[in-house]
Amino acid sequence: MPHIVIEYSANSIDNDKLDKALKSTYDVCCKFDCIRPEAIKIRAHSILNAYYGNGAKDFIHVTAHLLDGRSRARKADISKALLDNVMSEFPMIDTFSVDVLEIDGNVYQKNK
């Protein structure tokens, strides 16, 4: 844990830039002592169709799924670090957002 999901507007990011951003996102997560590097899982999904009331053409949205138990301040720090990272990796994108969701550790299941 955590699971980091990066959604982005299709055709706005080439694969080389995306690969670099996945690695830099991993590096950002590793800076937090509450996140074990071997537990980090990062994936990206391109979104073909989206509409924004603010007129944005391209977007990146990051969702960080974290096990419960971290303070609000810690989650805010993680959120800000993720936002700063994608904004620096993709200055050509119009709109950025990050959300941190808690996973209930009592019901979360995995095999490895």
SEFILO-721238 format. One record per residue (C-alpha): residue number from 1; y, z, x. Coordinates in nm, 2 decimals. Layout:
SEFILO-721238
<atom><nr>NUM</nr><north>Y</north><up>Z</up><east>X</east></atom>
...
end
This chain:
SEFILO-721238
<atom><nr>1</nr><north>0.00</north><up>0.00</up><east>0.00</east></atom>
<atom><nr>2</nr><north>0.27</north><up>-0.13</up><east>-0.05</east></atom>
<atom><nr>3</nr><north>0.23</north><up>-0.46</up><east>-0.21</east></atom>
<atom><nr>4</nr><north>0.54</north><up>-0.67</up><east>-0.16</east></atom>
<atom><nr>5</nr><north>0.58</north><up>-0.98</up><east>-0.38</east></atom>
<atom><nr>6</nr><north>0.85</north><up>-1.24</up><east>-0.30</east></atom>
<atom><nr>7</nr><north>0.94</north><up>-1.48</up><east>-0.58</east></atom>
<atom><nr>8</nr><north>1.16</north><up>-1.77</up><east>-0.50</east></atom>
<atom><nr>9</nr><north>1.29</north><up>-2.09</up><east>-0.66</east></atom>
<atom><nr>10</nr><north>1.06</north><up>-2.38</up><east>-0.58</east></atom>
<atom><nr>11</nr><north>1.18</north><up>-2.64</up><east>-0.33</east></atom>
<atom><nr>12</nr><north>1.45</north><up>-2.40</up><east>-0.19</east></atom>
<atom><nr>13</nr><north>1.25</north><up>-2.27</up><east>0.11</east></atom>
<atom><nr>14</nr><north>1.03</north><up>-2.46</up><east>0.35</east></atom>
<atom><nr>15</nr><north>0.70</north><up>-2.31</up><east>0.47</east></atom>
<atom><nr>16</nr><north>0.82</north><up>-2.23</up><east>0.83</east></atom>
<atom><nr>17</nr><north>1.11</north><up>-2.02</up><east>0.69</east></atom>
<atom><nr>18</nr><north>0.88</north><up>-1.86</up><east>0.44</east></atom>
<atom><nr>19</nr><north>0.63</north><up>-1.76</up><east>0.71</east></atom>
<atom><nr>20</nr><north>0.91</north><up>-1.62</up><east>0.92</east></atom>
<atom><nr>21</nr><north>1.04</north><up>-1.42</up><east>0.62</east></atom>
<atom><nr>22</nr><north>0.69</north><up>-1.28</up><east>0.55</east></atom>
<atom><nr>23</nr><north>0.67</north><up>-1.15</up><east>0.91</east></atom>
<atom><nr>24</nr><north>1.02</north><up>-1.01</up><east>0.90</east></atom>
<atom><nr>25</nr><north>0.94</north><up>-0.84</up><east>0.57</east></atom>
<atom><nr>26</nr><north>0.64</north><up>-0.68</up><east>0.73</east></atom>
<atom><nr>27</nr><north>0.85</north><up>-0.56</up><east>1.02</east></atom>
<atom><nr>28</nr><north>1.11</north><up>-0.41</up><east>0.78</east></atom>
<atom><nr>29</nr><north>0.83</north><up>-0.22</up><east>0.60</east></atom>
<atom><nr>30</nr><north>0.69</north><up>-0.09</up><east>0.94</east></atom>
<atom><nr>31</nr><north>1.02</north><up>0.08</up><east>1.01</east></atom>
<atom><nr>32</nr><north>0.95</north><up>0.34</up><east>0.74</east></atom>
<atom><nr>33</nr><north>0.73</north><up>0.63</up><east>0.84</east></atom>
<atom><nr>34</nr><north>0.60</north><up>0.66</up><east>0.48</east></atom>
<atom><nr>35</nr><north>0.44</north><up>0.31</up><east>0.50</east></atom>
<atom><nr>36</nr><north>0.13</north><up>0.25</up><east>0.71</east></atom>
<atom><nr>37</nr><north>0.14</north><up>-0.09</up><east>0.87</east></atom>
<atom><nr>38</nr><north>-0.23</north><up>-0.16</up><east>0.81</east></atom>
<atom><nr>39</nr><north>-0.17</north><up>-0.10</up><east>0.44</east></atom>
<atom><nr>40</nr><north>0.11</north><up>-0.36</up><east>0.39</east></atom>
<atom><nr>41</nr><north>0.03</north><up>-0.66</up><east>0.18</east></atom>
<atom><nr>42</nr><north>0.29</north><up>-0.93</up><east>0.13</east></atom>
<atom><nr>43</nr><north>0.27</north><up>-1.24</up><east>-0.07</east></atom>
<atom><nr>44</nr><north>0.51</north><up>-1.51</up><east>-0.20</east></atom>
<atom><nr>45</nr><north>0.52</north><up>-1.71</up><east>-0.52</east></atom>
<atom><nr>46</nr><north>0.73</north><up>-2.02</up><east>-0.58</east></atom>
<atom><nr>47</nr><north>0.87</north><up>-2.04</up><east>-0.93</east></atom>
<atom><nr>48</nr><north>0.91</north><up>-2.39</up><east>-1.07</east></atom>
<atom><nr>49</nr><north>1.12</north><up>-2.31</up><east>-1.38</east></atom>
<atom><nr>50</nr><north>1.39</north><up>-2.04</up><east>-1.42</east></atom>
<atom><nr>51</nr><north>1.73</north><up>-2.01</up><east>-1.59</east></atom>
<atom><nr>52</nr><north>2.01</north><up>-1.78</up><east>-1.49</east></atom>
<atom><nr>53</nr><north>2.31</north><up>-1.70</up><east>-1.71</east></atom>
<atom><nr>54</nr><north>2.52</north><up>-1.67</up><east>-1.40</east></atom>
<atom><nr>55</nr><north>2.47</north><up>-2.04</up><east>-1.31</east></atom>
<atom><nr>56</nr><north>2.27</north><up>-1.97</up><east>-0.99</east></atom>
<atom><nr>57</nr><north>2.05</north><up>-2.26</up><east>-0.88</east></atom>
<atom><nr>58</nr><north>1.83</north><up>-2.08</up><east>-0.63</east></atom>
<atom><nr>59</nr><north>1.70</north><up>-1.72</up><east>-0.62</east></atom>
<atom><nr>60</nr><north>1.48</north><up>-1.47</up><east>-0.44</east></atom>
<atom><nr>61</nr><north>1.35</north><up>-1.17</up><east>-0.61</east></atom>
<atom><nr>62</nr><north>1.14</north><up>-0.91</up><east>-0.42</east></atom>
<atom><nr>63</nr><north>0.92</north><up>-0.65</up><east>-0.59</east></atom>
<atom><nr>64</nr><north>0.79</north><up>-0.36</up><east>-0.39</east></atom>
<atom><nr>65</nr><north>0.49</north><up>-0.19</up><east>-0.55</east></atom>
<atom><nr>66</nr><north>0.47</north><up>0.15</up><east>-0.39</east></atom>
<atom><nr>67</nr><north>0.23</north><up>0.44</up><east>-0.45</east></atom>
<atom><nr>68</nr><north>0.41</north><up>0.72</up><east>-0.64</east></atom>
<atom><nr>69</nr><north>0.55</north><up>1.03</up><east>-0.46</east></atom>
<atom><nr>70</nr><north>0.84</north><up>0.88</up><east>-0.26</east></atom>
<atom><nr>71</nr><north>1.19</north><up>1.02</up><east>-0.33</east></atom>
<atom><nr>72</nr><north>1.45</north><up>0.82</up><east>-0.51</east></atom>
<atom><nr>73</nr><north>1.65</north><up>0.81</up><east>-0.19</east></atom>
<atom><nr>74</nr><north>1.35</north><up>0.68</up><east>0.01</east></atom>
<atom><nr>75</nr><north>1.29</north><up>0.41</up><east>-0.25</east></atom>
<atom><nr>76</nr><north>1.66</north><up>0.31</up><east>-0.24</east></atom>
<atom><nr>77</nr><north>1.64</north><up>0.28</up><east>0.14</east></atom>
<atom><nr>78</nr><north>1.34</north><up>0.06</up><east>0.12</east></atom>
<atom><nr>79</nr><north>1.50</north><up>-0.16</up><east>-0.15</east></atom>
<atom><nr>80</nr><north>1.82</north><up>-0.20</up><east>0.05</east></atom>
<atom><nr>81</nr><north>1.63</north><up>-0.29</up><east>0.37</east></atom>
<atom><nr>82</nr><north>1.43</north><up>-0.55</up><east>0.18</east></atom>
<atom><nr>83</nr><north>1.74</north><up>-0.69</up><east>0.03</east></atom>
<atom><nr>84</nr><north>1.93</north><up>-0.71</up><east>0.36</east></atom>
<atom><nr>85</nr><north>1.62</north><up>-0.88</up><east>0.52</east></atom>
<atom><nr>86</nr><north>1.59</north><up>-1.16</up><east>0.26</east></atom>
<atom><nr>87</nr><north>1.96</north><up>-1.21</up><east>0.25</east></atom>
<atom><nr>88</nr><north>1.97</north><up>-1.26</up><east>0.63</east></atom>
<atom><nr>89</nr><north>1.66</north><up>-1.49</up><east>0.63</east></atom>
<atom><nr>90</nr><north>1.79</north><up>-1.71</up><east>0.35</east></atom>
<atom><nr>91</nr><north>2.17</north><up>-1.74</up><east>0.36</east></atom>
<atom><nr>92</nr><north>2.16</north><up>-2.06</up><east>0.16</east></atom>
<atom><nr>93</nr><north>2.02</north><up>-1.89</up><east>-0.15</east></atom>
<atom><nr>94</nr><north>2.25</north><up>-1.81</up><east>-0.44</east></atom>
<atom><nr>95</nr><north>2.10</north><up>-1.49</up><east>-0.60</east></atom>
<atom><nr>96</nr><north>1.90</north><up>-1.21</up><east>-0.45</east></atom>
<atom><nr>97</nr><north>1.74</north><up>-0.90</up><east>-0.62</east></atom>
<atom><nr>98</nr><north>1.49</north><up>-0.63</up><east>-0.53</east></atom>
<atom><nr>99</nr><north>1.30</north><up>-0.39</up><east>-0.75</east></atom>
<atom><nr>100</nr><north>1.08</north><up>-0.10</up><east>-0.65</east></atom>
<atom><nr>101</nr><north>0.80</north><up>-0.01</up><east>-0.88</east></atom>
<atom><nr>102</nr><north>0.57</north><up>0.29</up><east>-0.86</east></atom>
<atom><nr>103</nr><north>0.20</north><up>0.26</up><east>-0.88</east></atom>
<atom><nr>104</nr><north>0.01</north><up>0.56</up><east>-1.02</east></atom>
<atom><nr>105</nr><north>-0.21</north><up>0.67</up><east>-0.74</east></atom>
<atom><nr>106</nr><north>-0.45</north><up>0.84</up><east>-0.99</east></atom>
<atom><nr>107</nr><north>-0.54</north><up>0.51</up><east>-1.15</east></atom>
<atom><nr>108</nr><north>-0.49</north><up>0.25</up><east>-0.87</east></atom>
<atom><nr>109</nr><north>-0.81</north><up>0.10</up><east>-0.75</east></atom>
<atom><nr>110</nr><north>-0.91</north><up>-0.12</up><east>-0.46</east></atom>
<atom><nr>111</nr><north>-1.22</north><up>-0.19</up><east>-0.26</east></atom>
<atom><nr>112</nr><north>-1.08</north><up>-0.19</up><east>0.10</east></atom>
end
